[in-house]
Amino acid sequence: MKVIVSACLAGDNCKYNGGNNLDQKMMEFLQAHEIIKVCPEVLGGLPTPRPSAEIVDGNVMNTEGKNITKEFTLGAQKAFKTVQKENPDLIILQSRSPSCGIKQIYDGTFSGKKIPGHGLFANLCIKAGYKVLDIEDIDDYLSHN
């Protein structure tokens, strides 16, 4: 099985704060599969570390008030080209990210409040009909597969 994953979940230090979200359970599951890592934000030219960002009225804004929609859009498009090229069986993405969030994103107030919604990259994958999994649902997925 071919699986595309958010690079931070595979241990790459590409999160906004310079860290990662390594998910050991996911990595154990993926040992028997082909893994392709993507970080849309890095692909869009954003540095690591970088100010955190949220979607505000359809634009991606960082905590410094800078509109970085262009970088997020470019990164989402580049990551999606990888999806189209590789045609994965499954895509596993980081929760709540303005790029990769599947079920929820932060509400744009930088207060930690969450709302239903998709990140830019996740939205492209979902609209195209790919099987997309939020990392928070990995336990449920593994128990049924």
CNS distance restraints for C-alpha pairs under 8 A (distance, minus, plus):
assign (resid   1 and name CA) (resid  33 and name CA) 5.22 0.50 0.50
assign (resid   1 and name CA) (resid  34 and name CA) 6.23 0.50 0.50
assign (resid   1 and name CA) (resid  88 and name CA) 7.64 0.50 0.50
assign (resid   1 and name CA) (resid  89 and name CA) 6.10 0.50 0.50
assign (resid   1 and name CA) (resid  90 and name CA) 7.97 0.50 0.50
assign (resid   2 and name CA) (resid  33 and name CA) 6.05 0.50 0.50
assign (resid   2 and name CA) (resid  34 and name CA) 4.75 0.50 0.50
assign (resid   2 and name CA) (resid  35 and name CA) 6.19 0.50 0.50
assign (resid   2 and name CA) (resid  36 and name CA) 7.69 0.50 0.50
assign (resid   2 and name CA) (resid  86 and name CA) 7.99 0.50 0.50
assign (resid   2 and name CA) (resid  87 and name CA) 7.92 0.50 0.50
assign (resid   2 and name CA) (resid  88 and name CA) 4.93 0.50 0.50
assign (resid   2 and name CA) (resid  89 and name CA) 5.40 0.50 0.50
assign (resid   2 and name CA) (resid  90 and name CA) 6.82 0.50 0.50
assign (resid   3 and name CA) (resid  30 and name CA) 7.87 0.50 0.50
assign (resid   3 and name CA) (resid  33 and name CA) 7.07 0.50 0.50
assign (resid   3 and name CA) (resid  34 and name CA) 6.09 0.50 0.50
assign (resid   3 and name CA) (resid  35 and name CA) 5.07 0.50 0.50
assign (resid   3 and name CA) (resid  36 and name CA) 6.21 0.50 0.50
assign (resid   3 and name CA) (resid  88 and name CA) 5.36 0.50 0.50
assign (resid   3 and name CA) (resid  89 and name CA) 5.96 0.50 0.50
assign (resid   3 and name CA) (resid  90 and name CA) 4.92 0.50 0.50
assign (resid   3 and name CA) (resid  91 and name CA) 5.61 0.50 0.50
assign (resid   3 and name CA) (resid  92 and name CA) 7.36 0.50 0.50
assign (resid   4 and name CA) (resid  35 and name CA) 5.85 0.50 0.50
assign (resid   4 and name CA) (resid  36 and name CA) 4.65 0.50 0.50
assign (resid   4 and name CA) (resid  37 and name CA) 5.76 0.50 0.50
assign (resid   4 and name CA) (resid  38 and name CA) 7.12 0.50 0.50
assign (resid   4 and name CA) (resid  83 and name CA) 7.42 0.50 0.50
assign (resid   4 and name CA) (resid  88 and name CA) 6.35 0.50 0.50
assign (resid   4 and name CA) (resid  90 and name CA) 6.50 0.50 0.50
assign (resid   4 and name CA) (resid  91 and name CA) 4.71 0.50 0.50
assign (resid   4 and name CA) (resid  92 and name CA) 6.33 0.50 0.50
assign (resid   5 and name CA) (resid   9 and name CA) 6.91 0.50 0.50
assign (resid   5 and name CA) (resid  10 and name CA) 7.22 0.50 0.50
assign (resid   5 and name CA) (resid  35 and name CA) 7.05 0.50 0.50
assign (resid   5 and name CA) (resid  36 and name CA) 6.26 0.50 0.50
assign (resid   5 and name CA) (resid  37 and name CA) 5.05 0.50 0.50
assign (resid   5 and name CA) (resid  38 and name CA) 6.31 0.50 0.50
assign (resid   5 and name CA) (resid  91 and name CA) 5.73 0.50 0.50
assign (resid   5 and name CA) (resid  92 and name CA) 4.74 0.50 0.50
assign (resid   5 and name CA) (resid  93 and name CA) 5.78 0.50 0.50
assign (resid   6 and name CA) (resid  10 and name CA) 7.03 0.50 0.50
assign (resid   6 and name CA) (resid  37 and name CA) 5.83 0.50 0.50
assign (resid   6 and name CA) (resid  38 and name CA) 5.32 0.50 0.50
assign (resid   6 and name CA) (resid  39 and name CA) 5.79 0.50 0.50
assign (resid   6 and name CA) (resid  92 and name CA) 6.53 0.50 0.50
assign (resid   6 and name CA) (resid  93 and name CA) 5.03 0.50 0.50
assign (resid   6 and name CA) (resid  94 and name CA) 6.08 0.50 0.50
assign (resid   6 and name CA) (resid 100 and name CA) 7.44 0.50 0.50
assign (resid   7 and name CA) (resid  11 and name CA) 6.67 0.50 0.50
assign (resid   7 and name CA) (resid  12 and name CA) 5.45 0.50 0.50
assign (resid   7 and name CA) (resid  14 and name CA) 7.24 0.50 0.50
assign (resid   7 and name CA) (resid  37 and name CA) 4.67 0.50 0.50
assign (resid   7 and name CA) (resid  38 and name CA) 5.03 0.50 0.50
assign (resid   7 and name CA) (resid  39 and name CA) 5.35 0.50 0.50
assign (resid   8 and name CA) (resid  12 and name CA) 4.77 0.50 0.50
assign (resid   8 and name CA) (resid  13 and name CA) 6.12 0.50 0.50
assign (resid   8 and name CA) (resid  14 and name CA) 5.86 0.50 0.50
assign (resid   8 and name CA) (resid  15 and name CA) 6.33 0.50 0.50
assign (resid   8 and name CA) (resid  19 and name CA) 7.79 0.50 0.50
assign (resid   8 and name CA) (resid  20 and name CA) 4.61 0.50 0.50
assign (resid   8 and name CA) (resid  21 and name CA) 5.15 0.50 0.50
assign (resid   8 and name CA) (resid  22 and name CA) 6.23 0.50 0.50
assign (resid   8 and name CA) (resid  39 and name CA) 7.33 0.50 0.50
assign (resid   8 and name CA) (resid  94 and name CA) 7.75 0.50 0.50
assign (resid   9 and name CA) (resid  20 and name CA) 6.59 0.50 0.50
assign (resid   9 and name CA) (resid  21 and name CA) 4.75 0.50 0.50
assign (resid   9 and name CA) (resid  22 and name CA) 4.36 0.50 0.50
assign (resid   9 and name CA) (resid  23 and name CA) 5.45 0.50 0.50
assign (resid   9 and name CA) (resid  93 and name CA) 7.75 0.50 0.50
assign (resid   9 and name CA) (resid  94 and name CA) 6.86 0.50 0.50
assign (resid  10 and name CA) (resid  20 and name CA) 7.96 0.50 0.50
assign (resid  10 and name CA) (resid  21 and name CA) 7.39 0.50 0.50
assign (resid  10 and name CA) (resid  22 and name CA) 5.23 0.50 0.50
assign (resid  10 and name CA) (resid  23 and name CA) 6.67 0.50 0.50
assign (resid  10 and name CA) (resid  27 and name CA) 6.72 0.50 0.50
assign (resid  10 and name CA) (resid  37 and name CA) 7.33 0.50 0.50
assign (resid  11 and name CA) (resid  20 and name CA) 5.44 0.50 0.50
assign (resid  11 and name CA) (resid  21 and name CA) 6.31 0.50 0.50
assign (resid  11 and name CA) (resid  22 and name CA) 4.41 0.50 0.50
assign (resid  11 and name CA) (resid  23 and name CA) 7.63 0.50 0.50
assign (resid  12 and name CA) (resid  19 and name CA) 7.69 0.50 0.50
assign (resid  12 and name CA) (resid  20 and name CA) 5.79 0.50 0.50
assign (resid  12 and name CA) (resid  22 and name CA) 7.73 0.50 0.50
assign (resid  13 and name CA) (resid  18 and name CA) 5.51 0.50 0.50
assign (resid  13 and name CA) (resid  19 and name CA) 4.59 0.50 0.50
assign (resid  13 and name CA) (resid  20 and name CA) 4.69 0.50 0.50
assign (resid  13 and name CA) (resid  48 and name CA) 7.86 0.50 0.50
assign (resid  14 and name CA) (resid  18 and name CA) 5.70 0.50 0.50
assign (resid  14 and name CA) (resid  19 and name CA) 6.25 0.50 0.50
assign (resid  14 and name CA) (resid  20 and name CA) 6.24 0.50 0.50
assign (resid  14 and name CA) (resid  39 and name CA) 7.19 0.50 0.50
assign (resid  14 and name CA) (resid  42 and name CA) 7.10 0.50 0.50
assign (resid  14 and name CA) (resid  48 and name CA) 5.79 0.50 0.50
assign (resid  14 and name CA) (resid  49 and name CA) 7.30 0.50 0.50
assign (resid  15 and name CA) (resid  19 and name CA) 5.29 0.50 0.50
assign (resid  15 and name CA) (resid  20 and name CA) 5.59 0.50 0.50
assign (resid  15 and name CA) (resid  21 and name CA) 7.89 0.50 0.50
assign (resid  15 and name CA) (resid  48 and name CA) 6.77 0.50 0.50
assign (resid  15 and name CA) (resid  49 and name CA) 6.84 0.50 0.50
assign (resid  16 and name CA) (resid  48 and name CA) 5.95 0.50 0.50
assign (resid  16 and name CA) (resid  49 and name CA) 4.93 0.50 0.50
assign (resid  16 and name CA) (resid  50 and name CA) 4.83 0.50 0.50
assign (resid  16 and name CA) (resid  51 and name CA) 6.20 0.50 0.50
assign (resid  16 and name CA) (resid  52 and name CA) 5.63 0.50 0.50
assign (resid  17 and name CA) (resid  48 and name CA) 7.03 0.50 0.50
assign (resid  17 and name CA) (resid  49 and name CA) 4.86 0.50 0.50
assign (resid  17 and name CA) (resid  50 and name CA) 6.36 0.50 0.50
assign (resid  17 and name CA) (resid  51 and name CA) 7.47 0.50 0.50
assign (resid  17 and name CA) (resid  52 and name CA) 7.55 0.50 0.50
assign (resid  18 and name CA) (resid  48 and name CA) 5.39 0.50 0.50
assign (resid  18 and name CA) (resid  49 and name CA) 4.38 0.50 0.50
assign (resid  18 and name CA) (resid  50 and name CA) 7.64 0.50 0.50
assign (resid  23 and name CA) (resid  27 and name CA) 6.30 0.50 0.50
assign (resid  24 and name CA) (resid  28 and name CA) 6.13 0.50 0.50
assign (resid  25 and name CA) (resid  29 and name CA) 6.36 0.50 0.50
assign (resid  26 and name CA) (resid  30 and name CA) 6.12 0.50 0.50
assign (resid  26 and name CA) (resid 138 and name CA) 6.97 0.50 0.50
assign (resid  27 and name CA) (resid  31 and name CA) 6.24 0.50 0.50
assign (resid  29 and name CA) (resid  33 and name CA) 7.90 0.50 0.50
assign (resid  29 and name CA) (resid 142 and name CA) 7.97 0.50 0.50
assign (resid  30 and name CA) (resid  34 and name CA) 7.25 0.50 0.50
assign (resid  30 and name CA) (resid  35 and name CA) 6.91 0.50 0.50
assign (resid  38 and name CA) (resid  43 and name CA) 7.92 0.50 0.50
assign (resid  38 and name CA) (resid  79 and name CA) 6.23 0.50 0.50
assign (resid  39 and name CA) (resid  43 and name CA) 6.17 0.50 0.50
assign (resid  39 and name CA) (resid  75 and name CA) 7.74 0.50 0.50
assign (resid  39 and name CA) (resid  79 and name CA) 7.22 0.50 0.50
assign (resid  40 and name CA) (resid  44 and name CA) 6.02 0.50 0.50
assign (resid  40 and name CA) (resid  72 and name CA) 6.96 0.50 0.50
assign (resid  40 and name CA) (resid  74 and name CA) 7.97 0.50 0.50
assign (resid  40 and name CA) (resid  75 and name CA) 4.20 0.50 0.50
assign (resid  40 and name CA) (resid  76 and name CA) 5.15 0.50 0.50
assign (resid  40 and name CA) (resid  78 and name CA) 7.11 0.50 0.50
assign (resid  40 and name CA) (resid  79 and name CA) 5.56 0.50 0.50
assign (resid  40 and name CA) (resid  99 and name CA) 6.57 0.50 0.50
assign (resid  40 and name CA) (resid 121 and name CA) 7.00 0.50 0.50
assign (resid  41 and name CA) (resid  45 and name CA) 6.73 0.50 0.50
assign (resid  41 and name CA) (resid  46 and name CA) 5.73 0.50 0.50
assign (resid  41 and name CA) (resid  71 and name CA) 7.11 0.50 0.50
assign (resid  41 and name CA) (resid  72 and name CA) 5.85 0.50 0.50
assign (resid  41 and name CA) (resid  75 and name CA) 5.44 0.50 0.50
assign (resid  41 and name CA) (resid  76 and name CA) 7.57 0.50 0.50
assign (resid  41 and name CA) (resid  99 and name CA) 7.07 0.50 0.50
assign (resid  42 and name CA) (resid  46 and name CA) 5.08 0.50 0.50
assign (resid  42 and name CA) (resid  47 and name CA) 6.50 0.50 0.50
assign (resid  42 and name CA) (resid  48 and name CA) 7.58 0.50 0.50
assign (resid  42 and name CA) (resid  75 and name CA) 6.94 0.50 0.50
assign (resid  43 and name CA) (resid  74 and name CA) 7.48 0.50 0.50
assign (resid  43 and name CA) (resid  75 and name CA) 4.66 0.50 0.50
assign (resid  43 and name CA) (resid  76 and name CA) 7.89 0.50 0.50
assign (resid  43 and name CA) (resid  78 and name CA) 6.59 0.50 0.50
assign (resid  43 and name CA) (resid  79 and name CA) 7.15 0.50 0.50
assign (resid  44 and name CA) (resid  71 and name CA) 4.62 0.50 0.50
assign (resid  44 and name CA) (resid  72 and name CA) 5.79 0.50 0.50
assign (resid  44 and name CA) (resid  73 and name CA) 7.27 0.50 0.50
assign (resid  44 and name CA) (resid  74 and name CA) 5.03 0.50 0.50
assign (resid  44 and name CA) (resid  75 and name CA) 3.63 0.50 0.50
assign (resid  44 and name CA) (resid  76 and name CA) 7.36 0.50 0.50
assign (resid  44 and name CA) (resid  78 and name CA) 7.56 0.50 0.50
assign (resid  45 and name CA) (resid  71 and name CA) 6.31 0.50 0.50
assign (resid  45 and name CA) (resid  75 and name CA) 7.38 0.50 0.50
assign (resid  46 and name CA) (resid  50 and name CA) 7.16 0.50 0.50
assign (resid  46 and name CA) (resid  71 and name CA) 6.84 0.50 0.50
assign (resid  51 and name CA) (resid  62 and name CA) 5.86 0.50 0.50
assign (resid  51 and name CA) (resid  63 and name CA) 5.88 0.50 0.50
assign (resid  51 and name CA) (resid  64 and name CA) 7.06 0.50 0.50
assign (resid  52 and name CA) (resid  62 and name CA) 5.50 0.50 0.50
assign (resid  52 and name CA) (resid  63 and name CA) 5.88 0.50 0.50
assign (resid  53 and name CA) (resid  60 and name CA) 6.42 0.50 0.50
assign (resid  53 and name CA) (resid  61 and name CA) 5.41 0.50 0.50
assign (resid  53 and name CA) (resid  62 and name CA) 4.00 0.50 0.50
assign (resid  53 and name CA) (resid  63 and name CA) 6.17 0.50 0.50
assign (resid  53 and name CA) (resid  98 and name CA) 6.99 0.50 0.50
assign (resid  54 and name CA) (resid  60 and name CA) 5.58 0.50 0.50
assign (resid  54 and name CA) (resid  61 and name CA) 5.68 0.50 0.50
assign (resid  54 and name CA) (resid  62 and name CA) 6.42 0.50 0.50
assign (resid  54 and name CA) (resid  97 and name CA) 7.91 0.50 0.50
assign (resid  54 and name CA) (resid  98 and name CA) 5.72 0.50 0.50
assign (resid  54 and name CA) (resid 105 and name CA) 7.80 0.50 0.50
assign (resid  54 and name CA) (resid 106 and name CA) 6.17 0.50 0.50
assign (resid  54 and name CA) (resid 107 and name CA) 7.11 0.50 0.50
assign (resid  54 and name CA) (resid 108 and name CA) 5.01 0.50 0.50
assign (resid  54 and name CA) (resid 109 and name CA) 7.81 0.50 0.50
assign (resid  54 and name CA) (resid 110 and name CA) 7.07 0.50 0.50
assign (resid  55 and name CA) (resid  59 and name CA) 5.42 0.50 0.50
assign (resid  55 and name CA) (resid  60 and name CA) 4.38 0.50 0.50
assign (resid  55 and name CA) (resid  61 and name CA) 6.23 0.50 0.50
assign (resid  55 and name CA) (resid  98 and name CA) 6.20 0.50 0.50
assign (resid  55 and name CA) (resid 105 and name CA) 7.89 0.50 0.50
assign (resid  55 and name CA) (resid 106 and name CA) 7.31 0.50 0.50
assign (resid  55 and name CA) (resid 107 and name CA) 6.94 0.50 0.50
assign (resid  55 and name CA) (resid 108 and name CA) 5.23 0.50 0.50
assign (resid  56 and name CA) (resid  60 and name CA) 5.98 0.50 0.50
assign (resid  56 and name CA) (resid  61 and name CA) 6.43 0.50 0.50
assign (resid  56 and name CA) (resid 107 and name CA) 7.20 0.50 0.50
assign (resid  56 and name CA) (resid 108 and name CA) 4.61 0.50 0.50
assign (resid  56 and name CA) (resid 109 and name CA) 7.64 0.50 0.50
assign (resid  57 and name CA) (resid 108 and name CA) 7.78 0.50 0.50
assign (resid  59 and name CA) (resid  67 and name CA) 6.87 0.50 0.50
assign (resid  59 and name CA) (resid  68 and name CA) 7.64 0.50 0.50
assign (resid  59 and name CA) (resid  69 and name CA) 5.48 0.50 0.50
assign (resid  60 and name CA) (resid  67 and name CA) 5.90 0.50 0.50
assign (resid  60 and name CA) (resid  68 and name CA) 5.45 0.50 0.50
assign (resid  60 and name CA) (resid  69 and name CA) 4.59 0.50 0.50
assign (resid  60 and name CA) (resid  72 and name CA) 7.21 0.50 0.50
assign (resid  60 and name CA) (resid  98 and name CA) 7.49 0.50 0.50
assign (resid  61 and name CA) (resid  65 and name CA) 5.93 0.50 0.50
assign (resid  61 and name CA) (resid  66 and name CA) 5.52 0.50 0.50
assign (resid  61 and name CA) (resid  67 and name CA) 4.56 0.50 0.50
assign (resid  61 and name CA) (resid  68 and name CA) 5.67 0.50 0.50
assign (resid  61 and name CA) (resid  69 and name CA) 7.01 0.50 0.50
assign (resid  62 and name CA) (resid  66 and name CA) 5.49 0.50 0.50
assign (resid  62 and name CA) (resid  67 and name CA) 6.70 0.50 0.50
assign (resid  62 and name CA) (resid  68 and name CA) 6.96 0.50 0.50
assign (resid  63 and name CA) (resid 110 and name CA) 7.44 0.50 0.50
assign (resid  68 and name CA) (resid  72 and name CA) 6.39 0.50 0.50
assign (resid  69 and name CA) (resid  73 and name CA) 5.89 0.50 0.50
assign (resid  70 and name CA) (resid  74 and name CA) 6.07 0.50 0.50
assign (resid  71 and name CA) (resid  75 and name CA) 6.07 0.50 0.50
assign (resid  72 and name CA) (resid  76 and name CA) 6.04 0.50 0.50
assign (resid  72 and name CA) (resid  99 and name CA) 6.90 0.50 0.50
assign (resid  72 and name CA) (resid 120 and name CA) 7.24 0.50 0.50
assign (resid  73 and name CA) (resid  77 and name CA) 6.14 0.50 0.50
assign (resid  73 and name CA) (resid 120 and name CA) 6.82 0.50 0.50
assign (resid  73 and name CA) (resid 121 and name CA) 7.95 0.50 0.50
assign (resid  74 and name CA) (resid  78 and name CA) 6.18 0.50 0.50
assign (resid  75 and name CA) (resid  79 and name CA) 6.04 0.50 0.50
assign (resid  75 and name CA) (resid 121 and name CA) 7.79 0.50 0.50
assign (resid  76 and name CA) (resid  80 and name CA) 5.98 0.50 0.50
assign (resid  76 and name CA) (resid  99 and name CA) 6.88 0.50 0.50
assign (resid  76 and name CA) (resid 120 and name CA) 6.02 0.50 0.50
assign (resid  76 and name CA) (resid 121 and name CA) 4.37 0.50 0.50
assign (resid  76 and name CA) (resid 124 and name CA) 7.69 0.50 0.50
assign (resid  77 and name CA) (resid  81 and name CA) 6.22 0.50 0.50
assign (resid  77 and name CA) (resid 121 and name CA) 7.21 0.50 0.50
assign (resid  78 and name CA) (resid  82 and name CA) 6.67 0.50 0.50
assign (resid  79 and name CA) (resid  83 and name CA) 6.52 0.50 0.50
assign (resid  79 and name CA) (resid 121 and name CA) 7.13 0.50 0.50
assign (resid  80 and name CA) (resid  84 and name CA) 6.20 0.50 0.50
assign (resid  80 and name CA) (resid 121 and name CA) 6.80 0.50 0.50
assign (resid  80 and name CA) (resid 124 and name CA) 6.92 0.50 0.50
assign (resid  80 and name CA) (resid 125 and name CA) 6.96 0.50 0.50
assign (resid  81 and name CA) (resid  85 and name CA) 6.07 0.50 0.50
assign (resid  82 and name CA) (resid  86 and name CA) 5.94 0.50 0.50
assign (resid  83 and name CA) (resid  87 and name CA) 5.54 0.50 0.50
assign (resid  83 and name CA) (resid  88 and name CA) 6.57 0.50 0.50
assign (resid  83 and name CA) (resid 125 and name CA) 7.84 0.50 0.50
assign (resid  88 and name CA) (resid 130 and name CA) 7.90 0.50 0.50
assign (resid  89 and name CA) (resid 130 and name CA) 7.74 0.50 0.50
assign (resid  89 and name CA) (resid 131 and name CA) 6.86 0.50 0.50
assign (resid  90 and name CA) (resid 130 and name CA) 7.16 0.50 0.50
assign (resid  90 and name CA) (resid 131 and name CA) 5.18 0.50 0.50
assign (resid  90 and name CA) (resid 132 and name CA) 6.01 0.50 0.50
assign (resid  90 and name CA) (resid 133 and name CA) 7.36 0.50 0.50
assign (resid  91 and name CA) (resid 130 and name CA) 7.45 0.50 0.50
assign (resid  91 and name CA) (resid 131 and name CA) 6.20 0.50 0.50
assign (resid  91 and name CA) (resid 132 and name CA) 4.70 0.50 0.50
assign (resid  91 and name CA) (resid 133 and name CA) 6.04 0.50 0.50
assign (resid  92 and name CA) (resid 132 and name CA) 5.94 0.50 0.50
assign (resid  92 and name CA) (resid 133 and name CA) 4.75 0.50 0.50
assign (resid  92 and name CA) (resid 134 and name CA) 5.90 0.50 0.50
assign (resid  92 and name CA) (resid 135 and name CA) 6.04 0.50 0.50
assign (resid  93 and name CA) (resid 100 and name CA) 5.49 0.50 0.50
assign (resid  93 and name CA) (resid 101 and name CA) 6.87 0.50 0.50
assign (resid  93 and name CA) (resid 102 and name CA) 7.36 0.50 0.50
assign (resid  93 and name CA) (resid 122 and name CA) 7.60 0.50 0.50
assign (resid  93 and name CA) (resid 132 and name CA) 7.35 0.50 0.50
assign (resid  93 and name CA) (resid 133 and name CA) 6.27 0.50 0.50
assign (resid  93 and name CA) (resid 134 and name CA) 5.28 0.50 0.50
assign (resid  93 and name CA) (resid 135 and name CA) 5.80 0.50 0.50
assign (resid  94 and name CA) (resid 100 and name CA) 5.57 0.50 0.50
assign (resid  94 and name CA) (resid 101 and name CA) 6.02 0.50 0.50
assign (resid  94 and name CA) (resid 102 and name CA) 7.94 0.50 0.50
assign (resid  94 and name CA) (resid 134 and name CA) 6.24 0.50 0.50
assign (resid  94 and name CA) (resid 135 and name CA) 5.70 0.50 0.50
assign (resid  95 and name CA) (resid 100 and name CA) 6.67 0.50 0.50
assign (resid  95 and name CA) (resid 101 and name CA) 4.67 0.50 0.50
assign (resid  95 and name CA) (resid 102 and name CA) 6.43 0.50 0.50
assign (resid  95 and name CA) (resid 103 and name CA) 7.47 0.50 0.50
assign (resid  95 and name CA) (resid 104 and name CA) 7.09 0.50 0.50
assign (resid  95 and name CA) (resid 105 and name CA) 7.65 0.50 0.50
assign (resid  95 and name CA) (resid 134 and name CA) 5.83 0.50 0.50
assign (resid  95 and name CA) (resid 135 and name CA) 6.29 0.50 0.50
assign (resid  95 and name CA) (resid 136 and name CA) 6.77 0.50 0.50
assign (resid  96 and name CA) (resid 100 and name CA) 6.95 0.50 0.50
assign (resid  96 and name CA) (resid 101 and name CA) 4.12 0.50 0.50
assign (resid  96 and name CA) (resid 102 and name CA) 6.92 0.50 0.50
assign (resid  96 and name CA) (resid 103 and name CA) 7.32 0.50 0.50
assign (resid  96 and name CA) (resid 104 and name CA) 5.14 0.50 0.50
assign (resid  96 and name CA) (resid 105 and name CA) 4.15 0.50 0.50
assign (resid  96 and name CA) (resid 106 and name CA) 6.25 0.50 0.50
assign (resid  96 and name CA) (resid 114 and name CA) 7.74 0.50 0.50
assign (resid  96 and name CA) (resid 118 and name CA) 7.87 0.50 0.50
assign (resid  96 and name CA) (resid 119 and name CA) 7.46 0.50 0.50
assign (resid  97 and name CA) (resid 101 and name CA) 4.44 0.50 0.50
assign (resid  97 and name CA) (resid 105 and name CA) 6.06 0.50 0.50
assign (resid  97 and name CA) (resid 106 and name CA) 7.64 0.50 0.50
assign (resid  97 and name CA) (resid 119 and name CA) 6.05 0.50 0.50
assign (resid  98 and name CA) (resid 105 and name CA) 6.27 0.50 0.50
assign (resid  98 and name CA) (resid 106 and name CA) 7.61 0.50 0.50
assign (resid  98 and name CA) (resid 118 and name CA) 7.30 0.50 0.50
assign (resid  98 and name CA) (resid 119 and name CA) 4.27 0.50 0.50
assign (resid  98 and name CA) (resid 120 and name CA) 6.41 0.50 0.50
assign (resid  99 and name CA) (resid 118 and name CA) 7.81 0.50 0.50
assign (resid  99 and name CA) (resid 119 and name CA) 4.15 0.50 0.50
assign (resid  99 and name CA) (resid 120 and name CA) 4.79 0.50 0.50
assign (resid  99 and name CA) (resid 121 and name CA) 5.08 0.50 0.50
assign (resid  99 and name CA) (resid 122 and name CA) 6.49 0.50 0.50
assign (resid 100 and name CA) (resid 118 and name CA) 7.15 0.50 0.50
assign (resid 100 and name CA) (resid 119 and name CA) 4.85 0.50 0.50
assign (resid 100 and name CA) (resid 120 and name CA) 6.78 0.50 0.50
assign (resid 100 and name CA) (resid 121 and name CA) 5.63 0.50 0.50
assign (resid 100 and name CA) (resid 122 and name CA) 4.88 0.50 0.50
assign (resid 101 and name CA) (resid 105 and name CA) 5.73 0.50 0.50
assign (resid 101 and name CA) (resid 117 and name CA) 7.37 0.50 0.50
assign (resid 101 and name CA) (resid 118 and name CA) 5.10 0.50 0.50
assign (resid 101 and name CA) (resid 119 and name CA) 4.63 0.50 0.50
assign (resid 101 and name CA) (resid 122 and name CA) 6.23 0.50 0.50
assign (resid 101 and name CA) (resid 134 and name CA) 7.39 0.50 0.50
assign (resid 102 and name CA) (resid 117 and name CA) 6.76 0.50 0.50
assign (resid 102 and name CA) (resid 118 and name CA) 4.80 0.50 0.50
assign (resid 102 and name CA) (resid 119 and name CA) 6.54 0.50 0.50
assign (resid 102 and name CA) (resid 122 and name CA) 5.91 0.50 0.50
assign (resid 102 and name CA) (resid 123 and name CA) 7.54 0.50 0.50
assign (resid 102 and name CA) (resid 132 and name CA) 7.81 0.50 0.50
assign (resid 102 and name CA) (resid 133 and name CA) 7.53 0.50 0.50
assign (resid 102 and name CA) (resid 134 and name CA) 5.92 0.50 0.50
assign (resid 103 and name CA) (resid 116 and name CA) 5.84 0.50 0.50
assign (resid 103 and name CA) (resid 117 and name CA) 5.69 0.50 0.50
assign (resid 103 and name CA) (resid 118 and name CA) 6.14 0.50 0.50
assign (resid 103 and name CA) (resid 134 and name CA) 7.32 0.50 0.50
assign (resid 104 and name CA) (resid 114 and name CA) 6.22 0.50 0.50
assign (resid 104 and name CA) (resid 115 and name CA) 5.44 0.50 0.50
assign (resid 104 and name CA) (resid 116 and name CA) 4.34 0.50 0.50
assign (resid 104 and name CA) (resid 117 and name CA) 4.74 0.50 0.50
assign (resid 104 and name CA) (resid 118 and name CA) 6.20 0.50 0.50
assign (resid 105 and name CA) (resid 114 and name CA) 5.60 0.50 0.50
assign (resid 105 and name CA) (resid 115 and name CA) 5.68 0.50 0.50
assign (resid 105 and name CA) (resid 116 and name CA) 6.33 0.50 0.50
assign (resid 105 and name CA) (resid 117 and name CA) 5.50 0.50 0.50
assign (resid 105 and name CA) (resid 118 and name CA) 6.28 0.50 0.50
assign (resid 105 and name CA) (resid 119 and name CA) 6.78 0.50 0.50
assign (resid 106 and name CA) (resid 110 and name CA) 7.32 0.50 0.50
assign (resid 106 and name CA) (resid 112 and name CA) 6.32 0.50 0.50
assign (resid 106 and name CA) (resid 113 and name CA) 5.73 0.50 0.50
assign (resid 106 and name CA) (resid 114 and name CA) 4.35 0.50 0.50
assign (resid 106 and name CA) (resid 115 and name CA) 6.03 0.50 0.50
assign (resid 107 and name CA) (resid 112 and name CA) 7.69 0.50 0.50
assign (resid 107 and name CA) (resid 113 and name CA) 5.80 0.50 0.50
assign (resid 107 and name CA) (resid 114 and name CA) 5.37 0.50 0.50
assign (resid 107 and name CA) (resid 115 and name CA) 5.56 0.50 0.50
assign (resid 109 and name CA) (resid 113 and name CA) 7.54 0.50 0.50
assign (resid 118 and name CA) (resid 122 and name CA) 5.99 0.50 0.50
assign (resid 118 and name CA) (resid 123 and name CA) 5.52 0.50 0.50
assign (resid 119 and name CA) (resid 123 and name CA) 5.95 0.50 0.50
assign (resid 120 and name CA) (resid 124 and name CA) 6.60 0.50 0.50
assign (resid 121 and name CA) (resid 125 and name CA) 6.50 0.50 0.50
assign (resid 122 and name CA) (resid 126 and name CA) 6.07 0.50 0.50
assign (resid 122 and name CA) (resid 132 and name CA) 7.77 0.50 0.50
assign (resid 123 and name CA) (resid 127 and name CA) 5.98 0.50 0.50
assign (resid 124 and name CA) (resid 128 and name CA) 6.20 0.50 0.50
assign (resid 125 and name CA) (resid 129 and name CA) 6.49 0.50 0.50
assign (resid 125 and name CA) (resid 130 and name CA) 5.60 0.50 0.50
assign (resid 125 and name CA) (resid 132 and name CA) 7.20 0.50 0.50
assign (resid 126 and name CA) (resid 130 and name CA) 5.76 0.50 0.50
assign (resid 126 and name CA) (resid 131 and name CA) 7.34 0.50 0.50
assign (resid 126 and name CA) (resid 132 and name CA) 6.68 0.50 0.50
assign (resid 133 and name CA) (resid 137 and name CA) 6.73 0.50 0.50
assign (resid 133 and name CA) (resid 138 and name CA) 7.40 0.50 0.50
assign (resid 134 and name CA) (resid 138 and name CA) 7.11 0.50 0.50
assign (resid 137 and name CA) (resid 141 and name CA) 6.23 0.50 0.50
assign (resid 138 and name CA) (resid 142 and name CA) 6.01 0.50 0.50
assign (resid 139 and name CA) (resid 143 and name CA) 6.19 0.50 0.50
assign (resid 140 and name CA) (resid 144 and name CA) 6.51 0.50 0.50
assign (resid 141 and name CA) (resid 145 and name CA) 6.14 0.50 0.50
